[in-house]
Amino acid sequence: MTTAAQTQIPGYIAGTWDIDPVHSEVSFSVRHMMVSKVRGKFTAFSGAITTADDITASGVQVEIDATSIDTSNAQRDGHVRSADFFDVENHPTWAFSSTSVRADGGELVVDGDLTIKGITRPVTLDVEVGGFGPDAYGGTRAGFTATTSINRSDYGVDIAMPLDGGGVVVSEKVQITLEIQGVLRTA
């Protein structure tokens, strides 16, 4: 069975795709001091994407090593790893598990459960499929971009850092972007 969303994806291939961490990125941005955004990424993560014959039966599982945060500032990274923010000593691993894949007005949407600091909440990822094709090593690759935003307080990252003139040092809203390249599993 071919769905409407699938027919818009040239070269679509059903299979299991292991996330290639060398060619993928899990990143975020958060407003800082009410005037600009600080960006960061996680350098260690793993997972798999399953594309089904019927794209709505597809799914994804991801684990993120929260200790691998990199905001290009060692002092800030240490603070974000602390109990003030991520408490990585007690919660070193985050997870995402999809619950559904659906087409929404011609766009692909993945709903799932995101667990941060032991707290699981539903999130919706807007997904752009980059494509499917051969790689230089005789394998097959697929590319995906997914975005969402979360409220950090919903996951127990609720440090209050008000500014004297109003506002906060770190906003509640966090933008998350995933640039994922998967390698088709052959066995």
C-alpha positions in Angstrom: 0.0 0.0 0.0 1.4 3.4 -0.9 0.2 6.5 1.1 -0.2 10.0 -0.3 2.8 11.2 1.8 4.9 8.3 0.4 4.3 9.2 -3.2 5.8 12.6 -2.6 9.1 11.1 -1.4 11.2 10.1 -4.4 13.1 6.9 -4.0 11.3 5.9 -0.8 12.6 2.7 0.7 11.1 0.6 3.5 13.6 -0.8 6.0 15.5 -0.2 9.2 18.0 2.7 9.2 20.7 3.0 11.9 21.4 6.6 12.8 24.9 7.5 11.6 26.2 9.8 14.4 29.1 11.0 12.3 26.7 12.5 9.8 23.9 13.5 12.1 23.3 16.2 14.7 21.0 16.7 17.7 21.0 20.4 18.5 19.0 23.0 20.4 18.7 26.7 20.8 17.3 28.7 23.8 16.9 32.5 24.2 19.5 33.9 26.6 19.2 37.2 28.5 16.1 37.9 26.5 18.1 39.2 23.5 19.9 36.4 21.7 20.0 32.6 21.4 22.5 30.2 22.7 23.0 27.0 20.7 24.2 23.6 21.7 24.3 20.0 20.6 24.7 16.5 22.0 27.8 14.7 20.6 26.7 11.2 21.6 23.4 9.6 20.6 22.1 6.5 18.9 18.9 5.1 17.4 17.1 3.6 14.5 14.3 4.6 12.1 12.0 2.1 10.6 10.3 3.1 7.4 7.4 0.8 6.6 5.7 0.0 3.3 2.9 2.2 4.6 4.7 5.3 5.9 2.2 5.7 8.7 3.4 2.4 10.2 7.0 3.8 10.4 8.7 4.6 13.7 11.8 5.9 15.4 13.7 5.2 18.7 16.5 7.4 19.9 18.8 7.6 23.0 20.8 10.7 23.8 23.7 10.9 26.1 22.9 14.0 28.1 26.5 14.1 29.5 27.7 14.9 25.9 26.2 18.4 25.8 28.4 20.9 24.0 27.6 24.6 23.9 31.1 25.6 23.0 31.8 26.8 26.5 33.1 24.4 29.1 32.0 26.4 32.1 28.4 26.6 30.8 28.4 22.9 29.8 29.4 22.0 33.4 26.6 24.2 34.8 24.0 22.7 32.4 25.1 19.2 33.4 24.6 20.0 37.1 21.4 19.5 39.2 20.5 23.1 38.4 19.6 22.0 34.8 20.0 18.5 33.5 21.2 16.6 36.6 23.2 14.2 34.4 24.6 12.4 37.4 21.2 11.0 38.1 19.7 11.2 34.5 22.5 10.6 32.0 20.3 9.3 29.2 17.3 10.9 27.4 15.0 9.0 25.1 12.5 9.5 22.3 10.1 6.9 21.1 7.6 7.5 18.4 3.9 6.7 18.9 2.6 7.6 15.4 3.6 8.9 12.0 1.1 10.9 10.0 0.6 13.2 7.1 -0.7 16.6 7.9 -1.5 18.8 5.0 1.2 17.3 2.8 3.8 17.4 5.6 5.1 14.5 7.6 4.6 14.6 11.4 6.0 12.2 14.0 4.3 12.1 17.4 6.2 10.5 20.3 7.3 10.5 23.9 10.3 12.4 25.0 12.0 11.6 28.3 14.3 14.1 30.0 15.4 13.8 33.6 13.0 10.8 34.0 10.0 12.8 33.0 8.1 11.7 29.8 5.9 14.0 27.8 4.4 13.9 24.4 6.0 15.9 21.6 5.3 16.4 17.9 8.1 16.6 15.4 7.7 18.3 12.0 9.7 16.1 9.6 11.3 16.9 6.3 12.5 13.9 4.3 15.8 14.7 2.6 15.8 11.7 0.4 17.0 8.1 -0.1 19.9 7.0 -2.1 23.2 5.0 -2.5 26.3 5.9 -0.6 30.0 5.7 -1.6 30.4 2.4 0.3 27.8 0.3 -1.5 25.1 1.0 1.1 22.0 3.0 1.1 21.3 6.2 3.1 18.3 8.3 4.1 18.2 11.8 5.4 15.6 13.5 7.7 15.3 16.9 9.4 13.0 17.1 12.4 12.1 20.1 14.5 10.0 20.8 17.6 9.9 23.1 20.6 9.5 22.2 24.2 9.0 24.0 27.5 12.0 23.1 29.7 10.0 23.3 32.9 7.8 20.5 31.7 10.9 18.2 32.1 12.0 19.5 35.5 14.5 21.9 34.1 12.9 24.7 36.1 15.7 26.8 37.4 14.5 30.4 37.9 17.0 33.1 36.9 15.1 36.4 36.7 16.7 39.5 35.4 16.6 42.7 37.4 14.7 44.7 34.7 12.3 41.8 34.0 12.6 38.7 32.0 14.8 35.7 32.6 18.4 34.6 31.9 17.2 31.4 30.1 13.8 31.2 28.4 11.3 28.4 29.0 11.0 27.6 25.3 13.7 25.4 23.7 13.9 24.8 20.0 15.2 21.3 19.0 16.5 20.4 15.6 17.6 16.9 14.4 19.6 16.5 11.3 19.6 12.7 10.8 21.3 10.5 8.3 20.4 6.8 8.5 22.2 3.8 7.0 20.0 1.0 5.7 20.5 -2.1 7.8 21.4 -5.1 5.6 21.1 -8.0 8.0 
